Amino acid sequence: MRVSPGLSSFAADTARAGESLRPLLEFAKDKVGGEGAAAATEVRLMATAGLRLLEESVREAILVSCRNALRASGFRFEDSWAKVIPGSDEGVYAWVAANYAMGTLGGDPHKTIGIIELGGASAQLTFVSDEVLPLELSTNFTFGETTYTLYSNSFLNFGQNAAQDSYREMLKSRGGASRSNLENQYVDNGSGNYKECRSSSLMMMQEGKERCEYQRCHLGSNFVPELLGHFLATENFYFTSKFFGLDRSSSLSDFVVAGEQLCNKDLSTLRQTYLNHSDEDFSRYCFSSAYIVALLHDNLGVPLDDKRIEYSNQVGDTHIEWALGAFIANTKHRILGASGAAATRAPKHRPVLAVLGVFLACGVFLGLRWRKPKTKIIYDLEKGRYIMTRIS
């Protein structure tokens, strides 16, 4: 089952947005046990980047249509449960999911893992920091008896696709400048230049730095504290490492070597070597290998031989999706019990969390008991498939 298009596509016909949720709601209803069980099951909708980019009046009209559909769905629903969330919340929710899956949520803040996401339009960074943080970049999240002070920021237009589009425009404007093989989607030959690709990526990241209002800035005018502890790098970080066959604990030096080998070959050689990949793949991963090193090492100061970053989309058998973290954050009182301790009985209402944006997640937790395995089903709107995960 694939549900498309996304909510933002209804900008010109907002009244139809709610109707688009029907197949997803029917799927969720079937999973919780039908009409009777749905009445005791919460449903929530969180919209992300697609709706954030729309005008406020259009965005609200889409939400009104969705609220009408959710109110009539047979699930437990309140209007405030359908909303657009900021990018920083996505980062916090991804951090919650990663640390819950690792078993570090609720424990020592300094033993948690940070998360870096490289999406298509934006990048997110969230981790525990001891520095004094700007109020707008600081989030307190409490789980059990522990409160975490998180740095969380979403860097719009620093996602891989957006950055590569900007780079292509820059290359076109150069005209007769020396070409790297990243440019070979426009020409079929050329001399490779990975270093040029990397240095140009860094230059793009520093644009707008003159507008910095903090003591120090990275990624344009954005403040980023020192990266301490271990990190999980997801989405395009992971996809790039997978393309090159790198270990999940590879160092940035490994990305440099792999990227140079790919970028410095002409397209005819690559086509003969990688029979199952397209020219677009070569362009994408040549760019991402250079962009990742420019981002993490040249910009954020991660040493090339550092192995504190793990490149993966999952912890154990649990896929790390921000929707999972949103589910946990919205049901933590049921997971922990009213006193913050372990829950000793299943809650009266079983929550289903639907999250719409880049993907839709429908989480079905049966008998929410602390330390008892729980099942969550995610519908990934981009990939067009369901992902089932377990949380211990």
C-alpha positions as CSV (number, residue, x, y, z in Angstrom):
1,M,0.0,0.0,0.0
2,R,1.4,3.4,-1.0
3,V,-0.3,6.6,0.0
4,S,0.6,9.6,-2.1
5,P,0.7,12.5,-2.7
6,G,1.7,14.2,0.5
7,L,-0.4,16.8,2.3
8,S,1.5,19.8,0.9
9,S,0.2,18.8,-2.6
10,F,-3.3,19.8,-1.6
11,A,-2.3,23.5,-1.4
12,A,-4.6,24.4,-4.3
13,D,-7.5,22.2,-3.0
14,T,-7.2,22.1,0.8
15,A,-10.6,20.5,1.4
16,R,-9.4,17.2,-0.1
17,A,-6.4,16.9,2.3
18,G,-8.5,15.1,5.0
19,E,-9.8,12.6,2.5
20,S,-6.3,11.5,1.6
21,L,-5.9,10.1,5.2
22,R,-8.7,7.6,4.8
23,P,-6.6,4.6,3.6
24,L,-4.1,5.2,6.3
25,L,-6.8,5.4,9.0
26,E,-8.4,2.2,7.7
27,F,-5.1,0.4,7.8
28,A,-4.6,1.6,11.4
29,K,-8.1,0.6,12.4
30,D,-7.5,-2.9,11.1
31,K,-4.2,-3.2,13.0
32,V,-5.8,-2.2,16.4
33,G,-8.7,-4.6,16.1
34,G,-11.6,-2.7,14.4
35,E,-14.1,-0.1,15.3
36,G,-14.4,-1.0,19.0
37,A,-10.7,-0.8,19.6
38,A,-10.3,2.3,17.6
39,A,-12.5,4.2,20.0
40,A,-9.9,3.5,22.7
41,T,-7.0,4.4,20.5
42,E,-5.5,7.9,20.1
43,V,-4.5,9.1,16.7
44,R,-2.2,12.1,16.2
45,L,-1.0,13.9,13.1
46,M,2.3,15.8,12.9
47,A,3.2,17.6,9.6
48,T,6.8,18.5,8.8
49,A,8.8,20.3,6.1
50,G,6.2,20.1,3.3
51,L,3.6,22.1,5.3
52,R,6.2,24.4,6.9
53,L,7.0,25.8,3.5
54,L,3.4,26.7,2.7
55,E,1.7,30.0,3.5
56,E,0.1,30.1,7.0
57,S,-3.5,30.4,5.7
58,V,-3.0,27.4,3.3
59,R,-1.3,25.4,6.0
60,E,-4.1,25.9,8.5
61,A,-6.7,25.1,5.9
62,I,-5.1,21.7,5.2
63,L,-4.9,21.1,9.0
64,V,-8.6,21.9,9.4
65,S,-9.5,19.4,6.7
66,C,-7.3,16.8,8.4
67,R,-8.8,17.5,11.8
68,N,-12.3,17.0,10.4
69,A,-11.3,13.7,8.9
70,L,-9.6,12.5,12.1
71,R,-12.5,13.7,14.3
72,A,-14.9,11.5,12.2
73,S,-12.5,8.5,12.0
74,G,-13.7,6.6,15.1
75,F,-10.3,7.1,16.8
76,R,-9.8,9.2,19.9
77,F,-8.8,12.6,18.7
78,E,-8.5,16.2,19.8
79,D,-7.9,19.1,17.5
80,S,-4.6,20.0,19.2
81,W,-3.2,16.6,18.2
82,A,-2.9,17.7,14.5
83,K,-0.2,20.3,14.1
84,V,2.9,21.3,12.2
85,I,6.1,20.7,14.1
86,P,9.4,22.7,13.8
87,G,12.5,21.0,12.4
88,S,14.2,21.1,15.8
89,D,11.4,18.9,17.2
90,E,12.2,16.3,14.5
91,G,15.8,16.3,15.8
92,V,14.7,15.9,19.4
93,Y,12.3,13.1,18.5
94,A,15.1,11.3,16.6
95,W,17.4,11.6,19.6
96,V,14.6,10.2,21.9
97,A,14.2,7.2,19.5
98,A,17.9,6.4,19.3
99,N,18.5,6.6,23.0
100,Y,15.3,4.7,23.9
101,A,16.4,1.9,21.5
102,M,19.9,1.9,23.1
103,G,18.5,1.7,26.6
104,T,20.2,5.0,27.6
105,L,17.0,7.1,27.9
106,G,16.3,7.8,31.5
107,G,20.0,7.4,32.5
108,D,23.1,9.5,32.7
109,P,22.9,12.4,30.2
110,H,26.6,12.0,29.4
111,K,26.1,8.4,28.3
112,T,23.5,9.2,25.7
113,I,24.2,9.3,22.0
114,G,23.8,12.4,19.8
115,I,22.1,12.2,16.4
116,I,23.0,13.8,13.1
117,E,20.5,13.5,10.3
118,L,21.3,14.4,6.7
119,G,18.0,14.6,4.9
120,G,17.2,15.9,1.5
121,A,16.2,19.5,2.3
122,S,17.7,19.9,5.7
123,A,20.1,18.5,8.3
124,Q,19.3,18.1,12.0
125,L,21.7,17.9,14.9
126,T,20.7,17.0,18.5
127,F,22.8,16.1,21.5
128,V,23.3,16.7,25.2
129,S,25.6,19.8,25.7
130,D,27.1,21.3,28.9
131,E,27.6,24.6,27.2
132,V,25.4,27.6,27.8
133,L,23.0,27.4,24.9
134,P,21.0,30.1,23.2
135,L,17.4,29.8,24.4
136,E,16.0,29.2,20.9
137,L,18.4,26.3,20.4
138,S,17.9,24.7,23.8
139,T,15.3,22.0,24.7
140,N,14.7,20.3,28.0
141,F,13.4,16.8,27.8
142,T,12.4,14.8,30.8
143,F,12.2,11.0,30.9
144,G,11.6,9.4,34.3
145,E,13.6,11.3,36.9
146,T,16.2,12.6,34.4
147,T,16.0,15.9,32.6
148,Y,18.2,16.4,29.5
149,T,19.4,19.7,28.2
150,L,19.6,19.3,24.4
151,Y,21.1,21.4,21.7
152,S,18.7,20.9,18.8
153,N,18.8,22.7,15.5
154,S,17.5,22.1,12.0
155,F,19.6,23.5,9.1
156,L,17.3,24.3,6.2
157,N,18.8,24.0,2.8
158,F,21.8,22.1,4.2
159,G,20.3,18.7,3.3
160,Q,22.0,16.7,0.6
161,N,19.6,17.3,-2.2
162,A,19.3,21.0,-1.5
163,A,23.1,21.4,-1.2
164,Q,23.7,19.5,-4.4
165,D,21.2,21.6,-6.3
166,S,23.0,24.7,-5.0
167,Y,26.3,23.2,-6.1
168,R,25.1,22.5,-9.6
169,E,24.0,26.1,-10.0
170,M,27.4,27.2,-8.8
171,L,29.1,24.9,-11.3
172,K,27.0,26.2,-14.2
173,S,27.8,29.8,-13.3
174,R,31.6,29.0,-13.4
175,G,31.4,28.3,-17.1
176,G,35.0,27.4,-18.1
177,A,36.2,26.5,-14.6
178,S,38.0,23.1,-14.2
179,R,35.5,20.3,-13.9
180,S,35.2,17.5,-11.4
181,N,33.5,14.3,-12.4
182,L,30.5,15.4,-10.3
183,E,29.8,17.6,-13.3
184,N,29.8,14.7,-15.7
185,Q,26.0,14.6,-15.7
186,Y,26.4,17.6,-18.0
187,V,29.5,16.4,-19.9
188,D,30.7,12.9,-20.5
189,N,34.4,13.4,-19.8
190,G,36.6,15.5,-17.6
191,S,39.4,15.3,-15.1
192,G,38.5,14.4,-11.6
193,N,38.8,16.9,-8.8
194,Y,37.5,15.6,-5.4
195,K,39.3,18.3,-3.5
196,E,37.6,21.0,-5.5
197,C,34.2,19.4,-4.7
198,R,35.0,19.3,-1.0
199,S,36.4,22.9,-0.9
200,S,33.4,24.2,-2.8
201,S,31.0,22.4,-0.4
202,L,32.8,24.1,2.6
203,M,32.5,27.5,0.8
204,M,28.7,27.0,0.5
205,M,28.5,26.1,4.2
206,Q,30.2,29.4,5.2
207,E,27.8,31.6,3.2
208,G,26.0,34.0,5.6
209,K,28.6,33.6,8.3
210,E,28.9,37.4,8.3
211,R,25.4,37.5,9.9
212,C,26.5,35.5,12.9
213,E,25.0,36.8,16.1
214,Y,26.8,34.3,18.4
215,Q,30.3,33.9,19.8
216,R,31.0,31.4,17.0
217,C,29.1,30.1,14.1
218,H,29.1,27.0,11.8
219,L,26.9,26.4,8.8
220,G,26.3,29.9,7.9
221,S,25.1,32.0,10.8
222,N,24.1,29.0,12.9
223,F,25.6,28.4,16.4
224,V,26.8,24.9,17.0
225,P,28.4,23.9,20.3
226,E,31.4,21.5,20.5
227,L,30.5,18.0,19.5
228,L,31.1,15.8,22.5
229,G,30.4,12.1,23.0
230,H,29.2,9.6,20.5
231,F,26.8,10.2,17.6
232,L,24.6,8.2,15.3
233,A,24.6,9.6,11.7
234,T,21.5,8.7,9.8
235,E,19.7,9.0,6.5
236,N,22.1,10.2,3.7
237,F,25.1,9.7,6.0
238,Y,24.1,6.0,6.2
239,F,23.1,5.7,2.5
240,T,26.5,7.1,1.4
241,S,28.4,4.7,3.7
242,K,26.4,1.8,2.4
243,F,27.0,2.7,-1.2
244,F,30.8,2.6,-0.6
245,G,30.6,-0.5,1.5
246,L,32.0,1.2,4.6
247,D,31.6,-0.1,8.1
248,R,29.1,1.6,10.3
249,S,32.0,2.8,12.5
250,S,34.2,4.0,9.7
251,S,36.2,7.2,10.1
252,L,36.0,10.3,7.8
253,S,39.3,9.3,6.3
254,D,37.5,6.3,4.9
255,F,35.0,8.6,3.2
256,V,37.9,10.7,1.8
257,V,39.5,7.6,0.2
258,A,36.3,6.2,-1.1
259,G,35.1,9.5,-2.5
260,E,38.4,10.3,-4.2
261,Q,38.4,6.9,-5.9
262,L,34.8,7.4,-7.2
263,C,35.0,11.1,-8.1
264,N,38.3,10.9,-9.9
265,K,37.1,8.3,-12.5
266,D,35.3,9.3,-15.7
267,L,31.8,8.2,-16.4
268,S,32.7,5.6,-18.9
269,T,34.8,3.7,-16.4
270,L,32.2,4.0,-13.7
271,R,29.5,2.6,-16.0
272,Q,31.6,-0.4,-16.7
273,T,32.5,-1.0,-13.1
274,Y,29.1,-0.4,-11.5
275,L,26.6,-2.1,-13.9
276,N,23.6,-1.8,-11.5
277,H,24.0,2.0,-10.8
278,S,23.0,5.0,-12.8
279,D,24.9,8.2,-13.6
280,E,22.7,9.9,-11.1
281,D,24.0,7.6,-8.4
282,F,27.6,8.4,-9.3
283,S,26.8,12.1,-9.1
284,R,24.9,11.8,-5.8
285,Y,27.5,9.8,-4.0
286,C,30.5,11.6,-5.3
287,F,28.9,14.8,-4.0
288,S,27.8,13.3,-0.7
289,S,31.2,11.8,0.1
290,A,32.8,15.2,-0.3
291,Y,29.9,17.1,1.4
292,I,30.0,14.8,4.5
293,V,33.7,15.4,5.0
294,A,33.3,19.1,4.5
295,L,30.4,19.2,6.9
296,L,31.7,17.0,9.7
297,H,35.5,17.7,9.5
298,D,36.1,21.0,7.7
299,N,33.1,22.7,9.3
300,L,32.3,21.0,12.6
301,G,35.8,19.9,13.5
302,V,35.4,16.2,13.8
303,P,38.9,14.6,13.3
304,L,39.4,12.5,10.2
305,D,40.5,9.5,12.3
306,D,37.7,9.9,14.8
307,K,35.4,6.9,15.2
308,R,32.8,8.4,17.6
309,I,30.3,8.5,14.8
310,E,28.3,5.5,13.8
311,Y,26.7,5.6,10.3
312,S,23.4,3.6,10.6
313,N,19.7,4.0,10.3
314,Q,19.0,1.6,13.2
315,V,20.0,0.4,16.6
316,G,19.9,-3.3,16.8
317,D,16.7,-4.3,15.0
318,T,15.0,-0.9,15.7
319,H,14.8,1.6,12.8
320,I,15.5,5.1,14.1
321,E,12.7,7.3,12.8
322,W,11.7,10.6,14.4
323,A,8.1,9.4,14.4
324,L,9.1,6.7,16.9
325,G,10.6,9.3,19.2
326,A,7.4,11.4,18.8
327,F,5.4,8.4,19.9
328,I,7.6,7.8,22.9
329,A,7.5,11.5,23.9
330,N,3.7,11.6,23.7
331,T,3.2,8.4,25.6
332,K,6.0,8.5,28.1
333,H,3.6,8.9,31.0
334,R,2.1,5.6,30.1
335,I,5.4,3.9,29.5
336,L,6.7,5.0,32.9
337,G,3.5,5.3,34.9
338,A,2.2,8.3,36.8
339,S,5.1,8.4,39.3
340,G,7.8,8.1,36.6
341,A,8.6,4.6,37.6
342,A,7.9,1.4,35.6
343,A,4.3,0.9,34.6
344,T,2.7,-2.2,36.2
345,R,-0.4,-2.4,34.2
346,A,-1.4,-1.7,30.7
347,P,-3.1,1.8,30.1
348,K,-6.8,2.1,29.5
349,H,-6.2,3.7,26.1
350,R,-3.9,2.3,23.4
351,P,-2.3,5.1,21.5
352,V,-1.7,5.1,17.8
353,L,0.6,7.9,16.6
354,A,0.2,9.0,12.9
355,V,2.9,11.3,11.7
356,L,2.6,12.9,8.3
357,G,5.4,14.8,6.5
358,V,8.3,13.1,4.9
359,F,6.8,9.8,6.0
360,L,3.7,8.7,7.9
361,A,4.2,6.6,11.0
362,C,1.4,4.6,12.7
363,G,2.7,3.2,15.9
364,V,0.7,0.4,17.5
365,F,2.0,-0.5,21.0
366,L,0.1,-3.4,22.5
367,G,0.1,-3.6,26.3
368,L,2.5,-0.7,27.0
369,R,4.6,-2.3,29.7
370,W,8.1,-1.2,30.8
371,R,10.8,-3.6,29.4
372,K,8.2,-5.7,27.6
373,P,8.8,-5.9,23.8
374,K,6.5,-3.5,21.9
375,T,5.7,-3.4,18.2
376,K,5.6,-0.3,16.0
377,I,4.6,-0.2,12.4
378,I,5.9,2.7,10.3
379,Y,4.5,3.6,6.9
380,D,7.3,5.3,5.0
381,L,5.7,7.7,2.5
382,E,9.0,8.2,0.6
383,K,9.9,4.5,0.3
384,G,6.3,3.3,-0.1
385,R,6.6,0.5,2.4
386,Y,5.9,-0.5,6.0
387,I,8.6,-1.0,8.5
388,M,7.9,-3.1,11.7
389,T,10.2,-2.6,14.6
390,R,10.4,-3.8,18.2
391,I,11.5,-1.9,21.2
392,S,12.7,-3.7,24.2
